[in-house]
Amino acid sequence: MHLIRNIGIRRVRRIAAALVAVGVLAACQTSHQRILDHENDLAAAGFLLRPADTAERRTLLAQLPAHRFVQRLRDGKVHYVYADPSVCQCLYVGTEAAYGQYQRNKQSRAEVKEVERDLKRHNNAAEDDDLNAQVYSDPAYHWEAWGPWDY
């Protein structure tokens, strides 16, 4: 009996470890996909990709904050830099205009998501109304008590 219980406990532990590993892997894939989507947005806004394809560039890339914008002043012009040491191992460089376009695109996407959420809420409310209409369409209900409905 003791041996059977130990086998069962080991099996539960292995299953639990596997479930934790799957959860961690799913979180990593989600994070990875978010970064890729973000980088697609940067490229669409006009940012240029600079690969860290030399030892010097990889060292310099590692010194920047990962997945954050950094402002850099060069020749009197502001540039925005976005470092990705984990997915593309690259640097995105954009002008003020590219950064502005990125922000406008981001705002537009947020507005679209808000409209989609509103539509979903409206559709859910409409479904609730349909459910309520079905509940109150009972033929045994005494509608005549409300008088005539000649409108």
C-alpha positions in Angstrom: 0.0 0.0 0.0 2.8 2.4 0.9 4.6 1.6 -2.4 1.4 2.3 -4.4 0.9 5.7 -2.6 4.6 6.7 -3.3 4.1 5.9 -7.0 0.9 7.9 -7.0 2.6 10.9 -5.4 5.5 10.7 -7.8 3.1 10.6 -10.7 1.1 13.6 -9.4 4.4 15.5 -9.0 5.5 14.7 -12.5 2.1 15.8 -13.9 2.2 19.0 -11.8 5.7 19.8 -13.1 4.6 19.2 -16.7 1.7 21.6 -16.2 3.9 24.3 -14.8 6.3 23.8 -17.7 3.5 24.1 -20.2 2.3 27.3 -18.5 5.7 28.9 -18.5 6.2 27.9 -22.2 2.8 29.5 -23.1 3.7 32.7 -21.3 7.0 32.8 -23.2 5.3 32.3 -26.5 2.8 35.0 -25.7 5.6 37.4 -24.7 7.6 36.5 -27.8 4.5 37.2 -30.0 3.9 40.5 -28.3 7.5 41.6 -29.0 7.2 40.5 -32.6 3.9 42.4 -33.0 5.5 45.5 -31.4 8.5 45.3 -33.8 6.1 45.0 -36.8 4.5 48.2 -35.6 7.9 49.9 -35.4 8.8 48.9 -38.9 5.4 50.0 -40.2 5.9 53.4 -38.6 9.3 53.9 -40.4 11.8 52.6 -37.9 14.9 51.0 -39.4 16.2 47.7 -38.2 19.9 47.5 -37.4 21.0 43.9 -36.7 23.5 43.2 -33.9 25.6 41.2 -36.3 29.0 41.9 -34.9 30.5 41.3 -31.5 30.8 45.0 -30.9 27.1 45.6 -31.8 26.0 42.7 -29.5 27.9 44.2 -26.6 26.5 47.7 -27.3 22.9 46.2 -27.6 23.3 44.5 -24.2 24.0 47.9 -22.6 20.7 49.4 -23.7 17.4 48.8 -21.8 15.6 45.9 -23.4 12.3 46.5 -25.1 12.2 50.2 -24.2 12.5 53.4 -26.1 15.6 55.5 -25.6 16.0 59.0 -27.0 19.3 59.9 -28.6 20.4 63.3 -29.9 22.6 63.1 -33.0 23.6 66.1 -35.1 20.9 68.2 -33.4 18.2 65.7 -34.2 16.3 63.5 -31.8 16.2 59.8 -32.7 14.4 57.0 -30.9 16.1 53.7 -30.3 14.4 50.4 -29.4 16.7 47.5 -28.4 15.6 43.9 -28.7 18.3 41.6 -27.4 16.0 38.6 -27.0 13.9 38.1 -30.2 15.6 39.7 -33.2 18.9 40.7 -31.5 18.6 44.1 -33.2 18.2 47.8 -32.7 15.3 49.8 -34.2 16.2 53.4 -35.0 13.6 56.0 -35.9 13.2 59.8 -36.3 10.8 61.9 -34.4 8.4 61.5 -37.3 8.6 57.7 -37.1 8.1 57.8 -33.4 5.1 60.1 -33.8 3.6 57.7 -36.5 4.2 54.8 -34.1 2.3 56.6 -31.4 -0.6 57.5 -33.7 -0.8 53.9 -34.9 -0.8 52.7 -31.4 -3.6 55.2 -30.5 -5.7 54.1 -33.5 -5.3 50.5 -32.6 -6.4 51.2 -29.0 -9.4 53.0 -30.3 -10.3 50.1 -32.5 -10.0 47.7 -29.6 -12.2 49.9 -27.5 -14.9 49.9 -30.3 -14.6 46.1 -30.5 -15.0 45.8 -26.7 -18.1 48.1 -26.9 -19.6 46.0 -29.7 -18.9 42.8 -27.7 -20.6 44.4 -24.6 -23.5 45.5 -26.8 -23.8 42.0 -28.4 -23.8 40.4 -24.9 -26.4 42.9 -23.7 -28.5 42.1 -26.9 -28.2 38.4 -26.1 -29.3 39.1 -22.5 -32.3 41.0 -23.9 -33.1 38.1 -26.3 -32.9 35.7 -23.3 -35.2 38.0 -21.3 -37.6 38.2 -24.2 -37.8 34.5 -24.4 -38.4 34.2 -20.7 -41.3 36.7 -20.8 -42.9 35.4 -23.9 -44.8 32.8 -21.9 -48.3 32.3 -23.6 -49.9 31.8 -20.2 -48.9 35.3 -19.1 -52.0 37.5 -18.7 -51.3 40.3 -21.1 -54.9 41.6 -21.1 -54.3 42.9 -17.6 -52.3 45.7 -19.2 -55.1 47.0 -21.3 -55.1 47.6 -25.1 -51.8 48.3 -26.8 -53.0 50.4 -29.8 -50.0 52.6 -30.4 
